[in-house]
Amino acid sequence: MSESDVVEFASAAVVIAGGTSGVGLASACKFAQAGVPRIALVGRTESRGREAVDAVKAVAPSCDVRFFSADANDANAVAKLVDEVLSAFGSVEIVLNSTVGSAAPQLLKNIPLDQLETILVEQTMGPLIMSRAFLPQMVERRRGVILNIASDAAKLATPGETVIGAGMAAIVMFTRALAIEAKRDGIRVNALTPSLIGGTLTHKRMQQSPFASKLFAKAATMANLGVAEADDLADLALFLASPAAKKITGQAISANGGISAA
């Protein structure tokens, strides 16, 4: 990678899948405050999208931030999304995939057989589809950054996360392999692997599951540096996308308050 390949925030366009809440929205605000002029927030709910655009505009009024409705797990929808975003912004230099599945941790013996494929696909496919869809225009320009959010379930065997962990591990290995492929084209690819993320919609939803709630409560006692919040992951995403991380690729980096040293 030459210095001319490094993505500078001042001339970048960022696409954030799952950008209407949680880590995705927190990252959008951080990117906007850092001077990124064009941000595409991708989600499935129009009302939440409008609220997210307003939230980013509140911290960076000059940023051209737009909501695009699409399901990151739907290849056809994402192909259409690429055309719409490139039509609006011309190019995309940074893609952040902050999609999450809806399944709560539970023991494998209790998961119905006919739900296994759904859980795995819902957990895994968004980052793969989004990365593949936006990669060609990055290759053409020989510059770009892709960040995929997985979790520490990719690294640590945890009861109740057999299928979720399999999906997270798939995202991490996909990230590492793509980093080796894409480095020759000046593109960096990294994964963020949090454990708990306090205050998010996902965390609140998991509290409704007795098993997941107990699992997360135990993990929180091990976070002696504090349970990570959306802003903590957004700060990490901002760093990994920045020129300060220009030599970092193929890594899966945890931000978990000390829950583990994975």
GISUL-V823783 format. One record per residue. RES is the residue in three letters. PHI is phi in whole degrees, -180 to 180 (none if undefined). PSI is psi in whole degrees, 0 to 359 (NA if undefined). NEAR is the number of other C-alpha atoms within 12 Angstrom. Layout:
res=RES phi=PHI psi=PSI near=NEAR
res=RES phi=PHI psi=PSI near=NEAR
This chain:
res=MET phi=none psi=126 near=21
res=SER phi=-92 psi=167 near=16
res=GLU phi=-61 psi=332 near=14
res=SER phi=-72 psi=343 near=14
res=ASP phi=-85 psi=345 near=25
res=VAL phi=-68 psi=133 near=33
res=VAL phi=-79 psi=121 near=37
res=GLU phi=-99 psi=135 near=30
res=PHE phi=-59 psi=324 near=31
res=ALA phi=-64 psi=340 near=21
res=SER phi=-119 psi=15 near=25
res=ALA phi=-98 psi=155 near=34
res=ALA phi=-117 psi=136 near=39
res=VAL phi=-118 psi=135 near=53
res=VAL phi=-113 psi=129 near=53
res=ILE phi=-123 psi=109 near=54
res=ALA phi=-79 psi=130 near=48
res=GLY phi=78 psi=32 near=43
res=GLY phi=-87 psi=6 near=49
res=THR phi=-99 psi=359 near=43
res=SER phi=-162 psi=171 near=38
res=GLY phi=56 psi=222 near=35
res=VAL phi=-63 psi=322 near=46
res=GLY phi=-61 psi=313 near=47
res=LEU phi=-70 psi=318 near=47
res=ALA phi=-60 psi=321 near=36
res=SER phi=-67 psi=320 near=48
res=ALA phi=-59 psi=316 near=55
res=CYS phi=-63 psi=319 near=42
res=LYS phi=-66 psi=316 near=37
res=PHE phi=-62 psi=318 near=48
res=ALA phi=-64 psi=317 near=37
res=GLN phi=-66 psi=332 near=27
res=ALA phi=-81 psi=358 near=29
res=GLY phi=103 psi=7 near=26
res=VAL phi=-66 psi=125 near=35
res=PRO phi=-85 psi=341 near=32
res=ARG phi=-136 psi=123 near=40
res=ILE phi=-135 psi=129 near=50
res=ALA phi=-108 psi=122 near=51
res=LEU phi=-99 psi=125 near=51
res=VAL phi=-112 psi=129 near=45
res=GLY phi=-162 psi=181 near=40
res=ARG phi=-104 psi=347 near=26
res=THR phi=-114 psi=117 near=20
res=GLU phi=-60 psi=315 near=20
res=SER phi=-63 psi=318 near=16
res=ARG phi=-67 psi=326 near=23
res=GLY phi=-64 psi=317 near=30
res=ARG phi=-64 psi=320 near=26
res=GLU phi=-65 psi=321 near=22
res=ALA phi=-66 psi=318 near=36
res=VAL phi=-59 psi=316 near=36
res=ASP phi=-62 psi=321 near=25
res=ALA phi=-65 psi=319 near=29
res=VAL phi=-70 psi=318 near=38
res=LYS phi=-61 psi=329 near=27
res=ALA phi=-65 psi=329 near=19
res=VAL phi=-98 psi=343 near=23
res=ALA phi=-149 psi=80 near=24
res=PRO phi=-58 psi=332 near=19
res=SER phi=-84 psi=351 near=18
res=CYS phi=-72 psi=136 near=32
res=ASP phi=-86 psi=90 near=28
res=VAL phi=-110 psi=131 near=40
res=ARG phi=-134 psi=150 near=34
res=PHE phi=-100 psi=135 near=39
res=PHE phi=-124 psi=124 near=37
res=SER phi=-84 psi=120 near=30
res=ALA phi=-166 psi=152 near=33
res=ASP phi=-98 psi=115 near=32
res=ALA phi=-64 psi=344 near=43
res=ASN phi=-88 psi=358 near=35
res=ASP phi=-107 psi=108 near=24
res=ALA phi=-60 psi=319 near=22
res=ASN phi=-66 psi=319 near=16
res=ALA phi=-65 psi=322 near=23
res=VAL phi=-71 psi=324 near=32
res=ALA phi=-60 psi=319 near=24
res=LYS phi=-66 psi=320 near=21
res=LEU phi=-59 psi=316 near=35
res=VAL phi=-57 psi=314 near=36
res=ASP phi=-61 psi=318 near=20
res=GLU phi=-67 psi=317 near=24
res=VAL phi=-70 psi=317 near=34
res=LEU phi=-67 psi=327 near=26
res=SER phi=-65 psi=324 near=13
res=ALA phi=-80 psi=320 near=22
res=PHE phi=-113 psi=346 near=24
res=GLY phi=89 psi=316 near=19
res=SER phi=-155 psi=165 near=32
res=VAL phi=-131 psi=124 near=45
res=GLU phi=-100 psi=334 near=47
res=ILE phi=-134 psi=130 near=45
res=VAL phi=-122 psi=125 near=55
res=LEU phi=-116 psi=119 near=51
res=ASN phi=-102 psi=104 near=50
res=SER phi=-117 psi=44 near=48
res=THR phi=-86 psi=150 near=43
res=VAL phi=-136 psi=149 near=40
res=GLY phi=-82 psi=166 near=34
res=SER phi=-96 psi=352 near=22
res=ALA phi=-74 psi=138 near=32
res=ALA phi=-92 psi=153 near=34
res=PRO phi=-57 psi=139 near=34
res=GLN phi=-161 psi=155 near=27
res=LEU phi=-63 psi=142 near=21
res=LEU phi=-56 psi=321 near=21
res=LYS phi=-63 psi=343 near=15
res=ASN phi=-100 psi=357 near=17
res=ILE phi=-88 psi=123 near=21
res=PRO phi=-58 psi=140 near=14
res=LEU phi=-54 psi=321 near=13
res=ASP phi=-77 psi=0 near=10
res=GLN phi=-101 psi=348 near=18
res=LEU phi=-60 psi=311 near=24
res=GLU phi=-64 psi=318 near=19
res=THR phi=-61 psi=314 near=21
res=ILE phi=-62 psi=314 near=31
res=LEU phi=-65 psi=315 near=29
res=VAL phi=-66 psi=315 near=29
res=GLU phi=-62 psi=324 near=29
res=GLN phi=-76 psi=328 near=38
res=THR phi=-104 psi=320 near=42
res=MET phi=-73 psi=331 near=34
res=GLY phi=-52 psi=304 near=41
res=PRO phi=-60 psi=324 near=48
res=LEU phi=-67 psi=314 near=41
res=ILE phi=-67 psi=314 near=32
res=MET phi=-63 psi=317 near=41
res=SER phi=-62 psi=312 near=47
res=ARG phi=-63 psi=321 near=28
res=ALA phi=-68 psi=320 near=32
res=PHE phi=-93 psi=352 near=42
res=LEU phi=-63 psi=314 near=36
res=PRO phi=-56 psi=319 near=23
res=GLN phi=-72 psi=335 near=26
res=MET phi=-70 psi=317 near=36
res=VAL phi=-61 psi=319 near=27
res=GLU phi=-60 psi=323 near=19
res=ARG phi=-95 psi=355 near=22
res=ARG phi=57 psi=43 near=27
res=ARG phi=-165 psi=146 near=37
res=GLY phi=160 psi=163 near=48
res=VAL phi=-135 psi=131 near=54
res=ILE phi=-121 psi=129 near=51
res=LEU phi=-124 psi=126 near=52
res=ASN phi=-115 psi=131 near=55
res=ILE phi=-97 psi=120 near=54
res=ALA phi=-115 psi=230 near=47
res=SER phi=-165 psi=171 near=41
res=ASP phi=-65 psi=348 near=37
res=ALA phi=-62 psi=342 near=36
res=ALA phi=-73 psi=340 near=35
res=LYS phi=-114 psi=332 near=30
res=LEU phi=-120 psi=129 near=24
res=ALA phi=-74 psi=121 near=19
res=THR phi=-129 psi=127 near=26
res=PRO phi=-56 psi=133 near=21
res=GLY phi=95 psi=353 near=28
res=GLU phi=-124 psi=36 near=36
res=THR phi=-62 psi=307 near=28
res=VAL phi=-78 psi=316 near=37
res=ILE phi=-59 psi=315 near=41
res=GLY phi=-62 psi=322 near=35
res=ALA phi=-62 psi=318 near=31
res=GLY phi=-66 psi=318 near=36
res=MET phi=-66 psi=320 near=43
res=ALA phi=-64 psi=324 near=32
res=ALA phi=-62 psi=318 near=32
res=ILE phi=-63 psi=317 near=47
res=VAL phi=-66 psi=315 near=36
res=MET phi=-68 psi=323 near=27
res=PHE phi=-57 psi=314 near=35
res=THR phi=-60 psi=314 near=40
res=ARG phi=-66 psi=316 near=28
res=ALA phi=-66 psi=319 near=22
res=LEU phi=-65 psi=324 near=32
res=ALA phi=-60 psi=321 near=32
res=ILE phi=-70 psi=322 near=21
res=GLU phi=-66 psi=314 near=19
res=ALA phi=-86 psi=347 near=31
res=LYS phi=-62 psi=328 near=32
res=ARG phi=-69 psi=344 near=21
res=ASP phi=-105 psi=15 near=26
res=GLY phi=76 psi=21 near=32
res=ILE phi=-112 psi=132 near=42
res=ARG phi=-104 psi=143 near=46
res=VAL phi=-138 psi=124 near=51
res=ASN phi=-138 psi=162 near=47
res=ALA phi=-120 psi=145 near=45
res=LEU phi=-107 psi=131 near=46
res=THR phi=-125 psi=81 near=40
res=PRO phi=-76 psi=170 near=42
res=SER phi=-105 psi=258 near=45
res=LEU phi=-78 psi=147 near=43
res=ILE phi=-130 psi=104 near=38
res=GLY phi=-69 psi=149 near=30
res=GLY phi=81 psi=2 near=21
res=THR phi=-91 psi=165 near=25
res=LEU phi=-62 psi=324 near=24
res=THR phi=-64 psi=316 near=31
res=HIS phi=-62 psi=317 near=33
res=LYS phi=-65 psi=321 near=19
res=ARG phi=-66 psi=321 near=22
res=MET phi=-67 psi=335 near=27
res=GLN phi=-67 psi=344 near=22
res=GLN phi=-81 psi=349 near=17
res=SER phi=-99 psi=119 near=21
res=PRO phi=-55 psi=317 near=16
res=PHE phi=-65 psi=310 near=20
res=ALA phi=-64 psi=319 near=27
res=SER phi=-60 psi=316 near=23
res=LYS phi=-65 psi=318 near=20
res=LEU phi=-62 psi=314 near=26
res=PHE phi=-70 psi=324 near=33
res=ALA phi=-63 psi=320 near=23
res=LYS phi=-65 psi=317 near=17
res=ALA phi=-64 psi=322 near=27
res=ALA phi=-62 psi=328 near=25
res=THR phi=-68 psi=340 near=19
res=MET phi=-92 psi=354 near=21
res=ALA phi=-87 psi=72 near=25
res=ASN phi=-66 psi=340 near=14
res=LEU phi=-90 psi=0 near=16
res=GLY phi=105 psi=142 near=20
res=VAL phi=-65 psi=132 near=31
res=ALA phi=-63 psi=146 near=33
res=GLU phi=-118 psi=172 near=30
res=ALA phi=-56 psi=321 near=35
res=ASP phi=-64 psi=327 near=28
res=ASP phi=-64 psi=317 near=32
res=LEU phi=-70 psi=325 near=42
res=ALA phi=-65 psi=321 near=38
res=ASP phi=-62 psi=319 near=27
res=LEU phi=-66 psi=318 near=36
res=ALA phi=-61 psi=317 near=45
res=LEU phi=-60 psi=315 near=39
res=PHE phi=-63 psi=312 near=28
res=LEU phi=-66 psi=335 near=38
res=ALA phi=-85 psi=347 near=43
res=SER phi=-87 psi=164 near=33
res=PRO phi=-59 psi=338 near=25
res=ALA phi=-64 psi=339 near=17
res=ALA phi=-108 psi=26 near=22
res=LYS phi=-64 psi=344 near=28
res=LYS phi=-105 psi=7 near=25
res=ILE phi=-103 psi=120 near=29
res=THR phi=-153 psi=153 near=33
res=GLY phi=75 psi=19 near=32
res=GLN phi=-106 psi=153 near=31
res=ALA phi=-122 psi=105 near=37
res=ILE phi=-109 psi=126 near=34
res=SER phi=-91 psi=142 near=33
res=ALA phi=-133 psi=93 near=35
res=ASN phi=-135 psi=14 near=34
res=GLY phi=69 psi=12 near=28
res=GLY phi=97 psi=10 near=22
res=ILE phi=-60 psi=323 near=29
res=SER phi=-150 psi=170 near=28
res=ALA phi=-116 psi=40 near=17
res=ALA phi=-70 psi=NA near=22
